[in-house]
Amino acid sequence: MPRSQPARPPATPLSDGVVTLRARRVSDADAVVAASHDAETQRWLEDDPLEPLADDTARQAAVERAEDAWLTGRAAPLIVADAVTDEPVGLVNLQFRDDRTATIAYSVFPAHRGRGVAPRAVELVTPWARADLGVEVLLLEADAENVASIRVAEKCGFTPVDEVVSTDADGRERRTKVFRQTRPAQEAKARGDVELTEPGRPSSR
Ligand SMILES: CC(C)(COP(=O)(O)OP(=O)(O)OC[C@H]1O[C@@H](n2cnc3c(N)ncnc32)[C@H](O)[C@@H]1OP(=O)(O)O)[C@@H](O)C(=O)NCCC(=O)NCCS
């Protein structure tokens, strides 16, 4: 279930001087399509490969789909850009379960992995989600074999709270680790007040 209210992108892009999180632009569209064909992304995320975009009308439509996710309170898809060049280097997304609970998902474009981009994006978006969107519970779902994503979760203060076993479309067993971000200030307030449900596969779009 989405939020009861629309969500709005940050008025000023969120930045730590190395990466910037901002709303999607027409100029990002081709990079998002190219990255959607990456095998690792397809392996771990519910993000099908995207068709090439024929022209700016198609690129604009892609931007409008992202805007629609914000307006309907379904999700908060943000571009992770290089803070200096503004080049898109990844995606971070909050998928809202309700007004106080969101699941975070991310992908970093292949050429930019292994340099701490995803942890930077998570550390920018999570305090903003708490302060500006009123999110109280931040969850992260990662396949138990997705070592890189689990490292990002650990580095960003997420602790494991559950493991869910499911069967995917090919009949293979999948173990999904569910993490929750616990920060000292929120820990006491938030402990034990989340109802865990069967996870879907996360989407960074
Ligand atoms: C998971 C992912 C977002 C991590 O992003 P990142 O910016 O590379 O994150 P980091 O640089 O902090 O690296 C995280 C871990 O990845 C591994 N790693 C290091 N270099 C790497 C490289 N060149 N390529 C891939 N993974 C690498 C290491 O285990 C690292 O942990 P460490 O810092 O303790 O050594 C990225 O690998 C990705 O986009 N994967 C495909 C999509 C995906 O799995 N999304 C998460 C779904 S839950």
The ligand as a Tripos MOL2 file, in Angstrom:
@<TRIPOS>MOLECULE
LIG
   48    50     1     0     0
SMALL
NO_CHARGES

@<TRIPOS>ATOM
      1 C1         25.1170   -3.5870   -4.4210 C.3       1 LIG1
      2 C2         25.6720   -2.3210   -5.0780 C.3       1 LIG1
      3 C3         24.5700   -1.2820   -5.1430 C.3       1 LIG1
      4 C4         26.8330   -1.8030   -4.2090 C.3       1 LIG1
      5 O1         27.1740   -0.4890   -4.6370 O.3       1 LIG1
      6 P1         28.6690    0.0930   -4.4820 P.3       1 LIG1
      7 O2         28.5850    1.5440   -4.6760 O.co2     1 LIG1
      8 O3         29.5780   -0.6680   -5.3580 O.co2     1 LIG1
      9 O4         28.9570   -0.2610   -2.9420 O.3       1 LIG1
     10 P2         30.4090   -0.3040   -2.2210 P.3       1 LIG1
     11 O5         31.4280    0.4060   -3.0220 O.co2     1 LIG1
     12 O6         30.1580    0.1250   -0.8230 O.co2     1 LIG1
     13 O7         30.7900   -1.8370   -2.2290 O.3       1 LIG1
     14 C5         30.0060   -2.7480   -1.4770 C.3       1 LIG1
     15 C6         30.6740   -4.0920   -1.5320 C.3       1 LIG1
     16 O8         30.7030   -4.5240   -2.8810 O.3       1 LIG1
     17 C7         31.8610   -5.3350   -3.0930 C.3       1 LIG1
     18 N1         32.6790   -4.7270   -4.1670 N.ar      1 LIG1
     19 C8         33.8240   -4.0770   -4.0630 C.ar      1 LIG1
     20 N2         34.2730   -3.7100   -5.2570 N.ar      1 LIG1
     21 C9         33.3860   -4.1060   -6.1520 C.ar      1 LIG1
     22 C10        33.3200   -4.0140   -7.5610 C.ar      1 LIG1
     23 N3         34.2690   -3.4370   -8.2740 N.pl3     1 LIG1
     24 N4         32.2290   -4.5110   -8.1660 N.ar      1 LIG1
     25 C11        31.2590   -5.0770   -7.4580 C.ar      1 LIG1
     26 N5         31.2650   -5.1960   -6.0990 N.ar      1 LIG1
     27 C12        32.3400   -4.7330   -5.4550 C.ar      1 LIG1
     28 C13        32.6010   -5.3900   -1.7920 C.3       1 LIG1
     29 O9         32.1400   -6.5280   -1.1050 O.3       1 LIG1
     30 C14        32.1150   -4.1380   -1.1000 C.3       1 LIG1
     31 O10        32.1840   -4.2400    0.2940 O.3       1 LIG1
     32 P3         33.4770   -3.6490    1.0870 P.3       1 LIG1
     33 O11        33.3830   -2.1630    0.9540 O.co2     1 LIG1
     34 O12        33.2970   -4.1330    2.4670 O.co2     1 LIG1
     35 O13        34.7130   -4.1900    0.4020 O.co2     1 LIG1
     36 C15        26.2040   -2.6070   -6.5150 C.3       1 LIG1
     37 O14        27.1000   -3.6850   -6.4520 O.3       1 LIG1
     38 C16        25.0850   -2.9260   -7.4990 C.2       1 LIG1
     39 O15        24.5490   -2.0150   -8.1150 O.2       1 LIG1
     40 N6         24.7300   -4.2310   -7.6560 N.am      1 LIG1
     41 C17        23.6500   -4.6280   -8.5550 C.3       1 LIG1
     42 C18        22.2750   -4.1890   -8.0410 C.3       1 LIG1
     43 C19        22.0300   -4.6720   -6.6210 C.2       1 LIG1
     44 O16        22.4120   -5.7490   -6.2180 O.2       1 LIG1
     45 N7         21.3060   -3.8260   -5.8590 N.am      1 LIG1
     46 C20        20.9350   -4.1250   -4.4890 C.3       1 LIG1
     47 C21        19.6760   -4.9410   -4.4610 C.3       1 LIG1
     48 S1         19.1520   -5.2770   -2.8010 S.3       1 LIG1
@<TRIPOS>BOND
     1     1     2 1
     2     2     3 1
     3     2     4 1
     4     2    36 1
     5     4     5 1
     6     5     6 1
     7     6     7 2
     8     6     8 1
     9     6     9 1
    10     9    10 1
    11    10    11 2
    12    10    12 1
    13    10    13 1
    14    13    14 1
    15    14    15 1
    16    15    16 1
    17    15    30 1
    18    16    17 1
    19    17    18 1
    20    17    28 1
    21    18    19 ar
    22    18    27 ar
    23    19    20 ar
    24    20    21 ar
    25    21    22 ar
    26    21    27 ar
    27    22    23 1
    28    22    24 ar
    29    24    25 ar
    30    25    26 ar
    31    26    27 ar
    32    28    29 1
    33    28    30 1
    34    30    31 1
    35    31    32 1
    36    32    33 2
    37    32    34 1
    38    32    35 1
    39    36    37 1
    40    36    38 1
    41    38    39 2
    42    38    40 1
    43    40    41 1
    44    41    42 1
    45    42    43 1
    46    43    44 2
    47    43    45 1
    48    45    46 1
    49    46    47 1
    50    47    48 1
@<TRIPOS>SUBSTRUCTURE
     1 LIG1         1 GROUP 0 **** ****
